Amino acid sequence: MATVYILHSTNIDKFYIGSCICLIERLKDHKSNTFKTAFTHRANDWVVFLQIDNLHYNQARKIENNIKSMKSKKYINNLKNILKSLKN
């Protein structure tokens, strides 16, 4: 199963949106700067802002691309609030 995740850096006030099969391993890659030219190399204070689990990989990619296409911090914050209210 796959996960869509959104990381946030307070230092640069930016979000990073991604999807993967193993979030723990992917976060290790981000934090260790495995990919020197990657966007997440810009900061070292990334935290998981939001994660959506238990998706098929193609679903995760579609959700990731949809969130990226919105290009909006407000959309990301609203998405987090909506998902939070659904859990209650």
C-alpha positions as CSV (number, residue, x, y, z in Angstrom):
1,M,0.0,0.0,0.0
2,A,1.1,3.5,-0.7
3,T,1.1,6.9,1.2
4,V,0.7,10.4,0.1
5,Y,2.6,12.8,2.3
6,I,3.1,16.5,2.7
7,L,6.2,17.8,4.5
8,H,6.6,21.3,5.8
9,S,9.6,23.4,6.5
10,T,9.2,26.4,8.8
11,N,12.6,27.7,7.9
12,I,11.7,28.3,4.3
13,D,7.9,28.2,4.8
14,K,7.4,25.6,2.0
15,F,5.6,22.4,1.5
16,Y,6.8,19.3,-0.3
17,I,4.3,16.8,-1.6
18,G,5.2,13.2,-2.4
19,S,4.0,9.6,-2.6
20,C,5.7,6.4,-1.8
21,I,5.4,2.8,-0.8
22,C,7.4,3.0,2.5
23,L,7.1,6.4,4.2
24,I,9.7,5.7,6.9
25,E,12.4,4.9,4.3
26,R,11.4,7.9,2.1
27,L,11.6,10.2,5.1
28,K,15.1,8.9,5.8
29,D,16.1,9.8,2.2
30,H,14.7,13.3,2.6
31,K,16.4,13.9,6.0
32,S,19.8,12.5,4.9
33,N,19.9,14.6,1.7
34,T,20.3,11.4,-0.4
35,F,19.3,13.4,-3.4
36,K,21.6,16.5,-3.5
37,T,19.6,18.4,-6.1
38,A,16.2,17.6,-4.6
39,F,13.8,20.3,-3.4
40,T,14.0,19.0,0.1
41,H,17.7,19.7,0.2
42,R,16.9,23.4,0.6
43,A,16.0,22.9,4.3
44,N,16.8,20.5,7.2
45,D,13.7,21.0,9.4
46,W,11.1,19.0,7.3
47,V,8.2,17.6,9.4
48,V,5.3,15.5,8.3
49,F,2.4,17.9,7.9
50,L,-0.1,15.4,6.5
51,Q,-0.2,11.8,5.4
52,I,-2.8,9.7,3.7
53,D,-2.2,6.0,4.1
54,N,-3.5,2.7,2.7
55,L,-3.8,3.7,-1.0
56,H,-3.0,1.8,-4.1
57,Y,0.1,3.3,-5.7
58,N,-1.8,4.7,-8.7
59,Q,-4.3,6.4,-6.4
60,A,-1.5,7.9,-4.4
61,R,0.1,9.3,-7.5
62,K,-3.2,10.8,-8.7
63,I,-3.8,12.5,-5.3
64,E,-0.2,13.7,-5.2
65,N,-0.5,15.2,-8.7
66,N,-3.8,16.8,-7.8
67,I,-2.5,18.5,-4.7
68,K,0.6,19.7,-6.6
69,S,-1.6,21.1,-9.4
70,M,-3.4,23.3,-6.9
71,K,-0.2,25.1,-6.0
72,S,-1.8,26.5,-2.9
73,K,-0.9,26.6,0.8
74,K,-4.5,27.4,1.6
75,Y,-5.6,24.2,-0.3
76,I,-3.2,22.1,1.7
77,N,-4.3,23.6,5.0
78,N,-8.0,23.1,4.1
79,L,-7.2,19.5,3.1
80,K,-5.6,18.8,6.5
81,N,-8.7,20.3,8.3
82,I,-11.1,18.3,6.2
83,L,-9.3,15.0,6.8
84,K,-9.0,15.8,10.5
85,S,-12.8,16.5,10.7
86,L,-13.5,13.2,8.9
87,K,-11.5,11.3,11.6
88,N,-13.6,12.7,14.4
